[in-house]
């Protein structure tokens, strides 16, 4: 059903785009006819003829303006939908076998103070009342804020600060995915074990990979995103960093 819905959405986006292009052509034709009508309105014409041509030109211009507005709406809607479909969470439904550890739940109180965690890379516990924006990070934020993101169902992918550019590019791509009010953060972290390439976290969930694998990380994101104990509507979170 999901795949059918995605295919239907793709067809609808194409229809909007081609319709918008066709309307642009009609609008251009309208502007050309209006210009020619204006040129034909010479001083040699009688008053009634000049008034008729002027009226015709105004009508053509009005129709062309309306067509231009429709074209912008159609093409703009199509492009926006194409951009959003590029990061449809269904693209990560690889259904790959993954090994995930269920960690102890250390609670979810709030505190403004610096905190120490039982786990080296925490997946729960007391945390800052402030969370972070989704996306790719070049410096590691404090765990106090990162744990808050996990509480809201976000996924955090930790990688070595000196990770190869190719790996970082893949994580930048994944950091665009969202589901409802939850998203993905890719964060450099020196606490990632030296024999692991990435550590992927959700609330009380950990997956460590010796070698990064698209299917495994995608499957983890698909299965655990927006599964935190406190889910915030997307219109409230707006990309994280709002709580």
URPE-V415313 format. One record per pair of residues at least 4 apart in sequence whose C-alpha atoms are under 7 Angstrom apart, sorted by the first residue. I is the first residue (numbers start at 1). J is the second residue. D is the distance in Angstrom with one decimal. If there is no record, write none. Layout:
<<I | J | D> <I | J | D>>
This chain:
<<1 | 5 | 6.1> <2 | 6 | 6.2> <3 | 7 | 6.2> <4 | 8 | 6.2> <5 | 9 | 6.1> <6 | 10 | 6.2> <7 | 11 | 6.3> <8 | 12 | 6.2> <9 | 13 | 6.2> <10 | 14 | 6.4> <11 | 15 | 6.2> <12 | 16 | 6.2> <13 | 17 | 6.2> <13 | 78 | 4.9> <13 | 81 | 6.8> <13 | 82 | 6.9> <14 | 18 | 6.1> <15 | 19 | 5.9> <16 | 20 | 6.0> <16 | 74 | 5.3> <16 | 75 | 6.4> <16 | 78 | 5.7> <17 | 21 | 6.3> <17 | 74 | 6.3> <17 | 75 | 5.0> <17 | 78 | 5.6> <18 | 22 | 6.2> <19 | 23 | 6.2> <20 | 24 | 6.2> <20 | 71 | 4.4> <20 | 74 | 5.0> <20 | 75 | 5.2> <21 | 25 | 6.5> <21 | 71 | 6.8> <22 | 26 | 6.5> <23 | 27 | 6.1> <23 | 67 | 6.0> <23 | 71 | 5.6> <24 | 28 | 6.2> <24 | 67 | 7.0> <24 | 68 | 6.2> <24 | 71 | 5.8> <25 | 29 | 6.3> <26 | 30 | 6.2> <27 | 31 | 6.3> <27 | 64 | 4.5> <27 | 67 | 5.4> <27 | 68 | 5.9> <28 | 32 | 6.2> <29 | 33 | 6.2> <30 | 34 | 6.1> <30 | 60 | 5.7> <30 | 61 | 6.8> <30 | 64 | 5.3> <31 | 35 | 6.2> <31 | 60 | 6.9> <31 | 61 | 6.2> <31 | 64 | 6.1> <32 | 36 | 6.3> <33 | 37 | 6.0> <34 | 38 | 6.2> <34 | 57 | 4.8> <34 | 60 | 5.5> <34 | 61 | 6.1> <35 | 39 | 6.3> <36 | 40 | 6.2> <37 | 41 | 6.5> <37 | 53 | 6.3> <37 | 57 | 5.8> <38 | 54 | 7.0> <38 | 57 | 6.3> <41 | 50 | 5.7> <41 | 53 | 6.3> <45 | 49 | 6.0> <45 | 50 | 6.1> <46 | 50 | 6.2> <47 | 51 | 6.2> <48 | 52 | 6.2> <49 | 53 | 6.2> <50 | 54 | 6.1> <51 | 55 | 6.1> <52 | 56 | 6.2> <53 | 57 | 6.1> <54 | 58 | 6.3> <55 | 59 | 6.3> <56 | 60 | 6.2> <57 | 61 | 6.1> <58 | 62 | 6.1> <59 | 63 | 6.1> <60 | 64 | 6.1> <61 | 65 | 6.1> <62 | 66 | 6.3> <63 | 67 | 6.2> <64 | 68 | 6.1> <65 | 69 | 6.3> <66 | 70 | 6.3> <67 | 71 | 6.1> <68 | 72 | 6.3> <69 | 73 | 6.3> <70 | 74 | 6.1> <71 | 75 | 5.9> <72 | 76 | 5.6> <73 | 77 | 5.9> <74 | 78 | 6.2> <75 | 79 | 6.2> <76 | 80 | 6.1> <77 | 81 | 6.1> <78 | 82 | 6.1> <79 | 83 | 6.2> <80 | 84 | 6.3> <81 | 85 | 6.0> <82 | 86 | 6.2> <84 | 88 | 6.6> <87 | 176 | 6.5> <87 | 177 | 5.3> <88 | 177 | 6.9> <89 | 177 | 6.3> <89 | 178 | 6.7> <89 | 179 | 6.7> <89 | 222 | 6.5> <92 | 218 | 4.6> <92 | 219 | 6.0> <92 | 222 | 5.8> <93 | 218 | 6.7> <93 | 219 | 5.7> <93 | 222 | 5.9> <94 | 215 | 5.6> <94 | 218 | 6.6> <94 | 219 | 5.5> <95 | 219 | 5.7> <96 | 215 | 6.0> <96 | 216 | 5.8> <96 | 219 | 6.0> <98 | 216 | 6.0> <99 | 207 | 6.4> <100 | 205 | 6.5> <100 | 206 | 5.6> <100 | 207 | 4.8> <101 | 205 | 5.7> <101 | 206 | 5.1> <101 | 207 | 6.4> <102 | 204 | 5.7> <102 | 205 | 4.9> <102 | 206 | 6.7> <103 | 204 | 4.7> <103 | 205 | 5.8> <104 | 204 | 6.4> <105 | 124 | 5.8> <105 | 125 | 6.9> <105 | 204 | 6.0> <106 | 124 | 5.5> <106 | 125 | 4.3> <107 | 124 | 6.3> <107 | 125 | 4.6> <107 | 126 | 6.2> <108 | 124 | 6.6> <108 | 125 | 5.0> <108 | 126 | 4.8> <108 | 127 | 6.7> <109 | 125 | 6.9> <109 | 126 | 4.4> <109 | 127 | 6.4> <110 | 126 | 5.4> <110 | 127 | 5.0> <110 | 128 | 5.5> <110 | 129 | 5.5> <111 | 126 | 6.7> <111 | 127 | 5.8> <111 | 128 | 5.3> <111 | 129 | 6.6> <112 | 128 | 5.5> <112 | 129 | 6.9> <115 | 144 | 6.8> <117 | 122 | 6.4> <121 | 191 | 7.0> <122 | 147 | 6.9> <123 | 147 | 6.2> <123 | 150 | 6.9> <123 | 201 | 6.6> <123 | 202 | 6.6> <123 | 203 | 5.3> <123 | 204 | 4.8> <123 | 205 | 6.6> <124 | 147 | 5.9> <124 | 203 | 6.0> <124 | 204 | 5.8> <127 | 144 | 4.5> <127 | 145 | 6.4> <127 | 147 | 6.1> <127 | 148 | 5.9> <128 | 144 | 4.9> <128 | 145 | 5.3> <128 | 148 | 6.5> <129 | 243 | 6.7> <130 | 145 | 5.9> <130 | 148 | 7.0> <130 | 241 | 6.9> <130 | 243 | 5.3> <131 | 145 | 4.9> <131 | 146 | 6.6> <131 | 148 | 5.4> <131 | 149 | 5.5> <131 | 240 | 6.7> <131 | 241 | 4.9> <131 | 242 | 6.8> <131 | 243 | 5.9> <132 | 145 | 6.5> <132 | 146 | 6.9> <132 | 149 | 6.6> <132 | 240 | 5.6> <132 | 241 | 4.0> <133 | 239 | 5.7> <133 | 240 | 4.2> <133 | 241 | 4.4> <134 | 175 | 6.8> <134 | 183 | 5.7> <134 | 184 | 5.5> <134 | 185 | 5.1> <134 | 239 | 5.7> <134 | 240 | 5.7> <135 | 175 | 4.7> <135 | 176 | 6.4> <135 | 184 | 6.2> <135 | 185 | 4.8> <135 | 186 | 6.3> <136 | 172 | 5.5> <136 | 175 | 5.8> <136 | 185 | 5.8> <136 | 186 | 4.7> <136 | 187 | 6.4> <137 | 186 | 6.0> <137 | 187 | 5.1> <137 | 188 | 6.9> <138 | 187 | 6.9> <138 | 188 | 6.4> <139 | 187 | 6.9> <139 | 188 | 6.1> <140 | 187 | 5.8> <140 | 188 | 5.5> <140 | 189 | 6.0> <142 | 146 | 6.5> <143 | 147 | 5.9> <144 | 148 | 6.7> <145 | 149 | 6.7> <146 | 150 | 6.6> <147 | 151 | 6.4> <148 | 152 | 6.7> <149 | 153 | 6.7> <149 | 154 | 5.4> <150 | 154 | 4.9> <150 | 155 | 6.5> <150 | 202 | 5.6> <150 | 203 | 4.9> <150 | 228 | 6.4> <151 | 203 | 5.9> <151 | 228 | 4.9> <151 | 229 | 5.8> <151 | 230 | 5.8> <152 | 182 | 6.5> <152 | 226 | 6.8> <152 | 228 | 5.0> <152 | 229 | 6.7> <152 | 230 | 5.0> <152 | 231 | 5.1> <152 | 232 | 6.6> <153 | 182 | 5.5> <153 | 202 | 6.7> <153 | 203 | 6.7> <153 | 225 | 5.4> <153 | 226 | 3.9> <153 | 227 | 4.8> <153 | 228 | 3.7> <153 | 231 | 6.5> <154 | 182 | 4.9> <154 | 183 | 5.0> <154 | 184 | 5.7> <154 | 202 | 6.5> <154 | 225 | 5.7> <154 | 226 | 6.1> <155 | 183 | 6.4> <155 | 184 | 4.8> <155 | 185 | 6.2> <155 | 201 | 5.8> <155 | 202 | 5.1> <155 | 221 | 6.4> <155 | 225 | 6.0> <156 | 184 | 5.9> <156 | 185 | 4.8> <156 | 186 | 5.8> <156 | 200 | 5.8> <156 | 201 | 5.2> <156 | 202 | 6.7> <157 | 185 | 6.2> <157 | 186 | 4.7> <157 | 187 | 6.1> <157 | 198 | 6.7> <157 | 199 | 5.9> <157 | 200 | 4.5> <157 | 201 | 6.4> <158 | 186 | 6.0> <158 | 187 | 4.9> <158 | 188 | 5.6> <158 | 189 | 5.8> <158 | 192 | 6.9> <158 | 198 | 5.5> <158 | 199 | 5.1> <158 | 200 | 6.1> <159 | 163 | 6.7> <159 | 187 | 6.3> <159 | 188 | 4.9> <159 | 189 | 5.8> <159 | 192 | 6.5> <159 | 197 | 6.3> <159 | 198 | 4.8> <159 | 199 | 6.7> <160 | 188 | 5.5> <160 | 189 | 5.6> <160 | 190 | 5.9> <160 | 192 | 6.3> <160 | 197 | 6.9> <161 | 188 | 4.7> <161 | 189 | 6.0> <161 | 190 | 6.5> <163 | 167 | 6.6> <163 | 168 | 6.7> <164 | 168 | 6.5> <165 | 169 | 6.1> <166 | 170 | 6.5> <167 | 171 | 6.4> <168 | 172 | 6.1> <169 | 173 | 6.4> <170 | 174 | 6.5> <171 | 175 | 6.1> <171 | 186 | 6.1> <174 | 184 | 7.0> <175 | 184 | 4.8> <175 | 185 | 5.5> <175 | 186 | 6.1> <176 | 184 | 6.8> <177 | 183 | 6.0> <177 | 184 | 6.2> <178 | 182 | 5.7> <178 | 183 | 4.3> <178 | 184 | 6.7> <179 | 183 | 6.3> <179 | 225 | 6.8> <179 | 226 | 6.5> <180 | 233 | 6.5> <180 | 234 | 5.3> <181 | 226 | 7.0> <181 | 231 | 6.9> <181 | 232 | 5.4> <181 | 233 | 4.9> <181 | 234 | 3.8> <181 | 237 | 6.0> <182 | 225 | 6.5> <182 | 226 | 5.1> <192 | 196 | 6.7> <192 | 198 | 6.8> <192 | 199 | 6.5> <195 | 210 | 6.1> <196 | 208 | 6.5> <196 | 209 | 5.5> <196 | 210 | 4.1> <196 | 211 | 6.7> <197 | 209 | 5.9> <197 | 210 | 5.2> <197 | 211 | 5.4> <197 | 212 | 5.9> <198 | 208 | 6.1> <198 | 209 | 5.6> <198 | 212 | 6.3> <199 | 206 | 7.0> <199 | 207 | 5.8> <199 | 208 | 4.5> <199 | 209 | 6.4> <200 | 206 | 5.8> <200 | 207 | 5.1> <200 | 208 | 6.3> <201 | 205 | 5.5> <201 | 206 | 4.8> <201 | 207 | 6.5> <202 | 206 | 6.7> <202 | 224 | 6.4> <203 | 228 | 5.7> <213 | 217 | 6.2> <214 | 218 | 5.8> <215 | 219 | 5.9> <216 | 220 | 6.2> <217 | 221 | 6.2> <218 | 222 | 6.1> <219 | 223 | 6.0> <220 | 224 | 6.0> <221 | 225 | 5.4> <226 | 231 | 6.6> <232 | 236 | 6.6> <232 | 237 | 6.4> <233 | 237 | 6.4> <234 | 238 | 5.5> <237 | 242 | 5.7>>
